[in-house]
């Protein structure tokens, strides 16, 4: 039943000539909320909501009073409303409960006293448009699905999570307890003690909720379980998330340069990379990712503060302190402590550190990862004798070394993969003190055996398609490639970025020139034979077509090589497309999109046309040896620029008009983004090439005819317009794909050049996906990473030693 407030709101809205959508956009109140008020499905609003609606409707003082009176249950005259609907009491959500836990025990129980509200969450504010909340909900669903798959891939719950524990870090790396718990001056509440925090991986979410500041730093040495902690933390928050709570999103900090980009802008860029739908879907004048970040609907889980470049960590700390953004941050202790000592602690942040595993932890975990065997009257596993030796002789050098190594969860995971998951392997060899005199020797042994073990054929599984002898080399090349880029993120569109610029230009030029030359020989010259009769046919029969092919191939190859060089030197890195081509454009601003694409196409067309004409002229002059050919071909360079520039701009602008946004959940793994880009680029090619060829073919004839009145007869007259269009269609389309798209660079280098030179296998995409399924790589949104940074470093070091041998 519609309330008096709902009836008044509907009447005032109609009097203002507004739809529900228009009123929602003008007021900032969600359209579903407005619809609910008008239909009676929602209770009367809060006064803040009433004020927003009244201002948007531009009501007079009397009309505003009447609307307010209806909202509180009375009419303007003071009589009770015929259908008052009381506003329900707000229900506390999981992120708004009072703090009742400071010290968290291993079973998750809390000890302490309530000291205030929970950490920052997105308030239930009418200023959040429903579309933004819907996007946050979709992001939460996709993030939950990704991290659950990642947990399964890492065998976190097989058979149960490692018993990793944590405790408060030392006092001098954390802020004052009063700041951590937002205690004002003169408050009499019992003092909470951040240094009393402790618990297991399952407790980190509860500990975080107990922090009003919403800032938590997790310290741990390499392989101590920080990344798994972030997974458990994010999934725990997502499990109890309310609609207006922020979405925890795990991002690696290694690519952040705080000197160039702010935290919020960088975070929005990471969201656009890992969830391309957030980049392509516009929200006002900014991306949807940026809108979510600015609205506080994203909780950044920042993994790897230590991965930031050495000279930038202080800047990163300063940038984090300059914001009030809640976050969870992980780091190795040494790098974080050094940054704090040089600058300051993180404002209002509690700091915890991960503890090493004990022999008793190993005794509870490792036997349950291995198959049971019968020994006399009882069941045993391959780990029983090893663990018994560790317990009985902890002071022996071999046992001390092994206990030190297996105190690290990463090493436990490698040991499990090598000995528990592979039949016939005896972990007793790890206690051979002569073979492994140090802990470092044990770790190197586990690293060296992990990759061959992962690629060893197992009973019941399909035979590996990869040469196991070559796999470590390929993985080492990828690790070294990432070191040269200064990142841990293995992005398919960057596989050619560590090849020298001159070599990249040469490869692109030779490939495109060869293809265009062949196409010209098969199509352009044959078409000329049909149009011009016997003379051209005579040329073909005597091989002059081959000379023409050389002419066109050299000119096109050099032109495309130079264009690609200009893109590398003056442009930005070629990023994959985060949109698809379709007729449903969503919220894309068509005029703005066309204008932006037209400018890009115009510039590219002018540069390519000018270079093509000049190089064509130079090649013609060199091949013919006639000095008189030089001046006409210089003029042709200008003609090409005049023809190709506007043609490319118009064709590229028209194609851009059909760009449509992605669904947030359409890309969940790197292969999805690669497949999307292949489809998008080929669709663009199918539209751009014919358009470009048609515009060139139709537009070149009047331009050349006009210029001939000024400069005299051109080498290519109006009758060659169709030929220009055909070559322009093939050359322009091919050049765009191979020189100016991320997928084209993938084809040239990852699918052609790197396999041809033996640095990667021919089926690169399948190899990367298989490495992920074998546990060598992990997925982080749209990119891969090695299972752990230490495995990455080990493979890179071995590759470099082998390459330098």
N, C-alpha and C positions, 0 to 999 in steps of 0.2 A: 504494500500500500504506500503510495507516494506521500511523503511528509509535507508539511506546510513549507519547510525550507526548500525541499526539492521542487515543489510547484512554483514557488517564487523564483528560484534560480532558473527554471526552464522559461518562465515568462519573461524575465529580465534579459536572458540571453537572446530570445527571439526578437524582443524589442530592439536589441542592439544589432540585429542582423548577423549574428555569429552562429556558426556551427559549433558542435561540441569540440571538434578538433581545433578550430580557430581559438576558442576560449581557452583550451588547454595550452596551446602554444603561447597565447598572450599572457596568461596568468602563471604558468609554470606548474599548475596542478595537473595531475595525470588525467587523460581522457577517460580512462576506466573509472576513476574516482568521480568525475563529473557525471558520467552516465549512471553510476550507482546512486548518487544523490538524487538525480532526477527520476529514477525508477523506484526509489525507495529501498533498493537492495543494500545501501550503506547507511549507517547511523549518521546523525547530525555531526557536522565537522567541528574541528577545533577552531578557535577564534583566528588563529594565524591563517588558516585556510579561507575563512570567510573574508578576511581583509584582502587577501590576494585576489579573490574572485570579484569583490566589490570594486577594487582598483581597476581590474581588467575591464569590467563592465562600465566604468566611468559613471557610477551612480551618484545621484545627488545626496546630500546629508540625510534627507528624510527617507529616501529609498534604501540607503545604507543601514539606517536604524531599523527599518522594517526587516531587512534581510538578517541582521544580527539578532533581532527579537525572535524571528522564526527559528534561527539556529539554536537559541537557548530555550525554546519551548513556549514563547509567548508571542502574541500578536502585537502589532504596533500600538494598539489601544491598551495593552496590558492584560488582556484576557488570555487564558491558557490556549495554546494551540490545540486544534482538534486531534492531532496525531503526533504528540511529542515523542521523539525517540531519543532516549538518553544516550550519551556518549559512553561507550564501554571503557572500563579502566584499562589502561595500557598493561599488556602482559610482558613481563621481563623475558627477554630472549637470552640465549646462551652467552652473548657477548656483552650483556648489560647487567649481569648479576653483580651483587656486591662482592668484594674480594673477601673470601672466607678461607683462603689458603695461601700461605707463604712458603712453608716447608712442605714439600710433597714427598711422601714416602713411596716405597717401591710398589705398593699396591694401589697407589693413586689417592689414598686418603689424605686429607689436609689437616694441618695443625696451624692455628693462628687465629687472628681476630680480624673481623671486617674493618677495612680501613677506607673504603671508597668504591667508586664505580669501576667497572672493568675497562679494558683498553679501548682506544678509539675505534668506533665502527661508524659506518655511514648512518647518520641519524634518519629516523623515519620522517623525512621532510617532504612536504608537498612540492618542493622545488625540484625533485627528481622526476623528470618526465617518465612516463610508463615505458617509452621506447628504450630509454637508457637502462631502466631496471630489467626490461626483457633481455637486453644485450648482456647485462651482468649475469642473468640467470643462464643464458646460453653458454657464456664463458665458463661459468661454474660447472655446468654439465660436461663440457668438453674437457676442462682441466681434470675433473674427477675421473673421467674415462681414461685419459692419457696416463695419469699417475698410477691408477690401478693396474693398467697394462705393464707399466714400468716395474712396479713391485713384483708382479708375477714373473716378468722376464728375469729379474734379479734374484728370484727364488727367496725373497725376504721371508715368506711364510712357510717355506719348505725346509724342515717340518714346522719350524716356528722361528720368530725373529731372534737374532743373536741377542744375548742379555747385556746389551750396552747400557751403561749407567752414566749419569752426569751429576755434577755438583757445582756449587758456586765457585767462581774463579776468585783469584786474590783481589783484595779490596782496591788496590791502586789502579786497576784497569777498568773499574766500573764507576759510575756516577754515585753521588751521595744517595743514601736510601730515601731521604726526604724528597729528592727530585724524582727518583724512580717511582715512588708511590704518591706523588703529587700532594704532599702534605704542606698546607699553608703555614705561615708563621703563627705561632701561638696556639696551634691545635693541640688538644690534649689526648688524642688517640694513642694507643700503645704503638711504640715504634716498631714497624716491621723491619726485618733484617734480610736484605737481598742475599747476603752471603750464606744464609741458611738454606737456600734452595738446593734440592737434590731430588733424584728420581730416576726413572727408566725412560726409554724412548716413548712408551705409552703415556707418560705423564707430562711431556713437554707442552702439549696443548693446554692442559689445565694450568700449568705454571705461567704460560703466556697470558691466559685470560685473567690471571691474578695481578697483572701489571697494568695499572691505569695508563701508563705512558704508551703501552703497546709497542715497546722497543726491547728486543732481546738479542743479545750477541751470543753465539755458540762457538767456542774455541775447541780445536782438536787437531792433533797432529795428522799428517797425511795418512789416509786410510783408516781413520778412527771411527768413521760412520757418520760424518756430517751430512753427506748427501742423502743417505737413507733416512736420517733424522728429518731432513726437510720434506721428504715424501710422506713420512708418518704425520708430521705436523700439518702439512697442507691437506691431506685426506681427512685428518681428524677435524679440522675446522670446516671443511666442506660438508662433512657428514651432518653437522648440526647447524648449518648456515640458514639464516633467515633471509627473506627477499632483499632487505636493505643492508645486509651485512656486506663488507668488502669481500672480494674473491681472492683467496691466496693464490699467487702465481709465482712459480719458481723460475728464476732467471739467473744465469751465470754472470758474475760481475766482471769477468776478464775483459770483455769488449768495451767497458765504459771508460771513456776519457773525460774526467770531470773538468778538465781545462777547456774542453770544446763544447760540451753539452751538459745541461742541467740534469739532475736526477729524473725529474718528471718527463722531460723530453726524451731522454734515453730510454726510460721505461716504456713510454708510448711506442718508441721505435722497436723495442724488443717484442712488444705485444703484436705489432703489425707484422713482424717477421714470423713469429710463431703461430699467430692466429690471423692469417691474411684477410679474413672477413672483416676484421676490425680496421684494416687499412682502407679497403675499397668502399666500405659503407660510410658515406659522409654523414656528419651530424653538425648541422649548421655550417660554419666555415672551417671546421676542423675535423680530424678523423675521429671515429668512434673510440679508438683506443685512447687518444688524448682526452676525450670527454670523460671516459671512465676514470682515468687517472686523476684529472682535475676535480672530479666529483668525490674522490675518496672511496670509490667503489672497487679499488684494487689494493690488496695488501701485498706489497712486494716481499718475496722470500729471496733474499739476495745471497746466492751461494758463491763463495770464493772471493772474499775480500783480498786474500793473499795473491790472487791471480791478476790483480791490477798491477800495472807496471810500477817498478820501484819508485820512480820519481813522482808518481801521481797519487800515492796512497794518502799523503797528508791533504792533498787537494780534495780527495774523495771524502775524507773525514770531515773536512771543513764544509763541504757541500751538504753532507748528511746532517751536520749540526745546524746548518742554515735553513733547514726545513722542519716542519712538524710532522712529517710523514711517519706513520707507524711502520715497523718492519721487523723481520727476523733476519739476522745477518750471520753468516758463518765465515770462519777464517782459521788459518793455522795460527798458533799462539805467537810465534816469533814476529811475524810480519805485523800482526795487529798491535802487539805491545810496543814495537818500534814506532809505529805511527802515533800511538797514544803518548809515548814518552816525548816525541818530537813536537806534539801539538796539544792535544787535550783528549779527555775521554769523550765518548759519545753521550750527548746530553740525554738524561732521563733513561738511559739504557741499563738494564741488568745484564750481567755477564756470567755465563756458565761454561764449564769445560767438560769434555767427554773423558771418561775414565778408561784405563786399559782393562782388557779382559784378564781374568785370573785362570789358574789351572782348573779350579772347580767349575768355572763357567765353561771351559772347553770340555770338561768331563761330562757336563750335562748336554752339550750341543753336538760335538763331533760324532760320537757313536750313533746318534740317531740320524745322521746323514748317510751312513754306510749300510750296506746289506749285511744281514745277520748270517753267520755261518755256525755250523755245529762243531763244537770242540768237546768231545767226551759226552758228558751229560748236560752241558749248558751251552747257550748261544753266546757267541762272541762276535766282535767286529774287528776290522783291521786296525782300529784305533786303540783298542783296549790295552794292549801291551805298551804302546807308546805313552798313553796317559798314565798308566801305572808307574812307568819309569820316571816320568816328570814329577809325580807325587812322592815317590820314594827317594829320589836322588836329586832334589832341587839344586844342590850346590855344585853338581858336576858341570864341567864347562859345556858339554854337549846339551845337557838338559837346560842349563841357563840360557844358552843361545836360542834353543827352540822355543822356550817359554817367552823369551823376549820377542821373537818374531811373531808367534801366535797370539800375543797380547793385542795385536793389531787386527781389527775385523777384516780389513782388505786381505791380509795374508791368510786368515782363516778361510776366506772365500776361495782364494787360489788353491790352498791346500785341499779343500773339499773338492774342487773341480779336478785336480790332478789325481787324488787318491780315492776319494769316496765315490765319485761319479764314473770313474774309469776302472773296470774290473781288471784284476791281475796286478795292480800296483800296491806296493807295500810301503806305508809311511814310516816303517821302522828305519829306512835308510836315512831319514832326517836326523837320526841320533848318531850318525857316523861322524865322530869328531875329527877324524883325519881328512875325510872328504870335504867336510864343511866346518872349518876351524873357527869361523866367525858368523855372527848373525847376518852380516852383509852377504856372505857366501850362500847362506840358506835362502835369503830373499832372491838373489840372482837365480838360484836353481828353480825356485817356484815360478818366477817370471819367464825363464827360458822354456820351461815345460808347459806353461799354460796354453800358449797359442798352438803348438803341435797337438796337445791333448784336445783342445777345442775342435780341431779340424780332423781328428782321427775318426774313421768310420766306426759306427757302433752297431751292434746287432739290432735289427728291426728298423733301422733308419736308412734313408736313401744314401747311395754312395756319393761322396763329395765330388763335385765337378771341378774342383780346384786342385792344382798341383801343390801339394802340401809343402814341397821344397821352396816354392816361390811365394807362398803366402806371407811368411815373415818379412820378405823383401818388400812386397806391396804395402803391407801395413806400416813398415818402417818408412817407406817413401811418404805415405800419408801423414805420419807423425812429424816427419821432418818438414813437410810442406806447411803444416800448421805452425811449427816453430818459426818458420820464415815469415808467416803472416802475423805472428804474435798473438795467436788465439788458440783456444781449445775447441772451437766450434768448427766441425767439418761440414761445410756447406757445398753442395754439389755445384753451385754456380761460381765457386771460387777456385775450382780445381786447376784452372789455367793461370791463376793470378801470380804464381811464383815463377812462371816462365818469363824470361827477359822480354822487355817490350819489343826489341828489334826482332827477336825470334817469333814472337806472336804476330807481328806485322808481316813477317816473311811467310809464315804458315797460312795466315788468312789470305794474303795476296796470291800466293801460289794456288791455293785451293779454289778460291773464287775465280781467279783468272782462267784457270784450266777449265772449270765447268762452263763459264760463260763463253770461252773460246769454242768449246765443243758444241754448245748449243747454237752459237752463231754459225759454225760450219754446217751443222745439220739443218738449221732453219733459215737463218738470215740469207745465206748465199743461195740456197735452193729457191727461196722466195724471190730473190732478185733475178734468178734464172727464169722464173715463170713470168715476171713482170717485164724483163728486158729482152727475152728471146735468146737467140743463138749465141750472141757474144758471151753472155754470162755462162751459158751451158758449156761453151768452149773453155771458159776459164776453169770451170769445175773439172772437166775431163783432164786438163793438163796440170792440175794440182795447184792452180793459183788460189783455190779456196783454202788450201793449207796455209798459204802466206797471209791470207785475210784472217784466218783463225789466229795465227801468231800475232798479227797486228792487234786484233781485238783483245786477245788474251793478255798481252803485255800491258796494253793501255788500261784495261779493266782491273787487272791484278794490281798494278801500281797505284791506281786511283783508290781502290778499296783498302790497300795496305796503308796508304797515307791517311785516309778517313779514319781507319781503325786506330792509327797512331794518335790522331787528334783526339779521339774519344778517350784514349788511355791517359793522355797528358793533361788535357784540359777538362775532361768530363769527370763524372763520379763513377764509382764502381757499378758495373752492370748488374742490376738487381732483378730478381724474377718478378714477372707480372703477378699482381695480387688482385686480378679481376678476370672476368671472362667476357667473351663477346656474345651478345644476345640482344633481343629486341625489347626486353624488359629492363629499363634503365634505372629503376628505383629512384633514388634521390640525386642522381648525377645531374649536375648543372650543364646542360647540353651546350649553350653558347660559350660558357667558360672553358669547357673541355675542348670544344672545337678550336677555340682561339689558341689555347696552350699547345695543342697538337699541331696546329697549322704553323706556329712559329718554329717548332722543332723540325717539322718536315721541310719548311722553307729554308732554314739554315743548312740542314743536311743536303738538300737538293742543290742549293747554290754551290756549296763547297764541292760536292761530288761532280756536278756539272762542269764547274770551272777546271777542276783537276783533270777530269776525263778529257775535256777538250784540249787542254794544254799538253797532256801526256800523249793523247792521240796524235796531236800535231807533231810532237817531237819524234814519236815512233815512226810516223809516216815520213817525216823528213829523213830520218836515219836509214830507213829501209829503201826509200826511193833515191836518195842522194841528190835530190833536186832542191836547190835553195829556194826556188820560187814557191815551194809547198809550205814554207814556214809561216808566212804572213796569213794566208787564208786559214790555216789551222789555228793560229792565234785568235782569229775572228771567230772560228768555230767554238773555241773555249768559252767566249762570251755568250755565244748563241746557246750552248749547252746549259750554261748557268741560268740564262733567262728562261729557257724552256723547262729544265728539270726542277728548278727551285719552286716556283708556284705550283707545278704539277705535283711534286712530292708533298708540299704543304697541304694542298687541297685533298689529295688522296688520304694522307695520314689523318687529317682532321675529320674527314667523313668516317673513317674506320673508328676513330676515337669516340664518335657519337654513339656507337653501339656498345661501348664499354658498360658492363653492368657489375654490380657488387656481388661478392661471394657471401654464402652463409658462413657463420662463424665456425660451424662444425664440419665444413666441407673439406678441410685440410687437417689431418691428424698425425701425419708422418711425412718425412722428407720425400718419399716416393709419390705421395699425393700431390705435393707442390710441383714436382718434376712433371708428372702427368698432366697437371693443369696447364703448365707453361707450354708443354708440347702442343696441346690442343689449342691454346690461345694463340700461340705464334703461328701455327699452321692456318688457323682460321683467319688471322690478320693477313697472312700472306695470300690466302685465297681471295680476300677482298681487296687488299692493297695493290697487288701486282696487276690485276686486270684494270683497276681504276687508274693506276698510274700509267699503264700502257695506253689506255684509251685517251686519257687527257693529253699525254705527250703526242700521241698520233694525231689527235684532232687539233691540238693547240700549236704544234710546231709548224704546220704548213703556212698559216697566215703570218706567223712571226718571221719565218725564213723569207717569205715572199716580200714582207715589208723591209727587212734588212738588205735584201738584194738590191733594192732601189737606192740604198745608201752606199753599200760596200761593193756592189757588183755581184757577179755570179758566185754563189757559195758552192763548196764541194758537195754538200748535201742539199738538194733543192726540195721544193714542196712535194715533188713526186715521191720522195723518200720518206714521207711522214709516217706511212704505215710501217716501214722497216724500223724507223726510230722507235715507234711505239712498241713493236715486238721485242727489240733488244732492250728497251727501257723496262718493259714488263719483267723480263727474265733477270736482267742485271740489277734493276732497282729492288725487286723482291728478294733476290738472293743476297744482295749486299745488306739489306736491312736485317735479314734473319741472321746471317753469319757474323756481321760486324757490330750490330747494335742491340742484340737481345741476349739475355742470360742463357736461354736455351740454345741459341746458336753457338755461343762460346762453349757450352757443354758438348755439343756435337763435334765441334772442331777439335777441342783439346782432350776432353775426357773419353769421347767415343772414337777418336781418330789418332791424334798425335801421341798422347801418353801411352796408349796400348801399342802403337806402332813402334815406339822407342823402348818398349818393355817395362816401363815404370808402373803400369797398372794392367790388369786383365782387360780383355775386350769387353766383357759384359760388366761394366763398372757398377751400374745400379744394382744388378743382382748380387754382385760381390759384397757391396755395402750392406744390403738387406740381410744377406746370409751371415755376415759378421755380427750383425745385431742379434740375430736369432741364436747364434752360438755364444753370445755373452761377451764378445770381444769389444763391441761397440754398444753404446746406449743412445737412445733418442732423447733429444731436448727440443721439443717443438719441431721446427722445420729443418733442424740440423742434427747431425750425429756428433757424438763425442766418444772418445775412448772410455772403456769401462771405468778407468780411474786415471787421474793425472800421472800417477807413478808408472802405470803401464805405458802410457803415452811417452813419458820421458825415457823409459827403458828401451822401447822400440826405436825411438829417434836416435838414441845413443848407439845402439847396435848397428843401425843402418849407416850412421855416419862413419863408424869405425870400419865397417865393411867397405863402404864407398871409398874411403881414403887408403885402404890397404893396397 
